[in-house]
Amino acid sequence: MFHYYQYPFDKADEHIERLSDVEKSRYLETIYTWVHSKAYKTETQEMTRTIYRDMANKAQNSTEFTGYRLTLIALKKLDQRLLFLAQKYEQDKSIREINESIN
């Protein structure tokens, strides 16, 4: 059904690849800083807790329950993606530091 749907936005990887090296580094550094901050962890935990609470208290039928579950899955995928990008920043930073020490 959605096979031919054209999304009105670019894939994140395509967006990142179009950035200059400096912009890409800043982009990844921002994600790294954000993901490792206490505020990020606190807010994502609160959001997850709230969704679980609403799922338990407000879901009236299986469709609503499924909606809450899909939201939780989306949050988990977002967290995994951000952690992946933060790890990429760490790897890129290590490579830059090694190259600088060689030169």
C-alpha positions as CSV (number, residue, x, y, z in Angstrom):
1,M,0.0,0.0,0.0
2,F,2.7,2.5,0.9
3,H,5.3,1.1,-1.6
4,Y,5.1,4.1,-3.9
5,Y,4.7,6.8,-1.2
6,Q,7.3,9.5,-1.6
7,Y,8.4,10.9,1.7
8,P,8.7,14.7,1.8
9,F,12.1,14.5,3.6
10,D,15.5,13.0,3.1
11,K,17.0,10.0,4.9
12,A,19.2,11.1,7.8
13,D,22.3,9.3,6.4
14,E,21.9,11.1,3.1
15,H,21.6,14.4,4.9
16,I,24.8,13.7,7.0
17,E,26.8,12.6,3.9
18,R,26.0,16.0,2.2
19,L,27.5,17.9,5.2
20,S,31.1,19.2,5.0
21,D,33.6,17.5,7.3
22,V,33.4,20.3,9.8
23,E,29.6,20.4,9.8
24,K,29.5,16.6,10.1
25,S,31.8,16.6,13.0
26,R,29.8,19.3,14.8
27,Y,26.5,17.4,14.1
28,L,27.9,14.2,15.5
29,E,29.5,16.0,18.5
30,T,26.2,17.6,19.3
31,I,24.5,14.2,19.3
32,Y,27.3,12.7,21.4
33,T,27.1,15.5,24.0
34,W,23.3,15.3,24.1
35,V,23.1,11.5,24.4
36,H,25.6,11.4,27.2
37,S,23.9,14.2,29.2
38,K,21.9,13.6,32.3
39,A,19.1,15.7,30.9
40,Y,18.7,13.4,27.9
41,K,18.6,10.3,30.0
42,T,16.2,11.8,32.5
43,E,13.8,13.1,29.8
44,T,13.8,9.9,27.8
45,Q,13.1,7.8,30.9
46,E,10.3,10.2,31.9
47,M,8.8,10.0,28.4
48,T,9.0,6.2,28.4
49,R,7.5,6.0,31.9
50,T,4.6,8.3,30.9
51,I,3.8,6.2,27.8
52,Y,3.8,3.0,29.8
53,R,1.5,4.6,32.4
54,D,-0.9,5.9,29.7
55,M,-0.8,2.5,27.9
56,A,-1.9,0.8,31.2
57,N,-4.5,3.4,32.2
58,K,-5.9,4.9,29.0
59,A,-5.7,2.2,26.3
60,Q,-9.4,1.2,25.7
61,N,-8.8,-1.4,23.0
62,S,-6.2,-3.3,21.1
63,T,-5.7,-0.6,18.5
64,E,-4.9,2.0,21.2
65,F,-2.6,-0.5,23.0
66,T,-0.8,-1.1,19.7
67,G,-0.4,2.6,19.2
68,Y,1.3,3.0,22.5
69,R,3.5,0.0,21.8
70,L,4.5,1.4,18.4
71,T,5.4,4.7,20.1
72,L,7.6,2.8,22.6
73,I,9.3,1.0,19.7
74,A,9.9,4.3,17.9
75,L,11.5,5.8,21.0
76,K,13.8,2.7,21.4
77,K,14.8,3.0,17.7
78,L,15.5,6.7,18.1
79,D,17.7,6.0,21.1
80,Q,19.6,3.3,19.3
81,R,20.2,5.5,16.3
82,L,21.4,8.4,18.5
83,L,23.7,6.0,20.4
84,F,25.1,4.7,17.1
85,L,25.8,8.2,15.9
86,A,27.5,9.1,19.2
87,Q,29.7,6.0,18.8
88,K,30.5,7.1,15.3
89,Y,31.7,10.4,16.6
90,E,33.9,8.7,19.2
91,Q,35.4,6.5,16.4
92,D,36.0,9.5,14.1
93,K,37.5,11.5,17.0
94,S,39.9,8.6,17.8
95,I,41.0,8.4,14.2
96,R,41.6,12.1,14.0
97,E,43.7,12.0,17.2
98,I,45.8,9.1,15.9
99,N,46.3,10.9,12.5
100,E,47.4,14.1,14.3
101,S,49.8,12.2,16.5
102,I,51.4,10.6,13.5
103,N,51.8,13.9,11.7
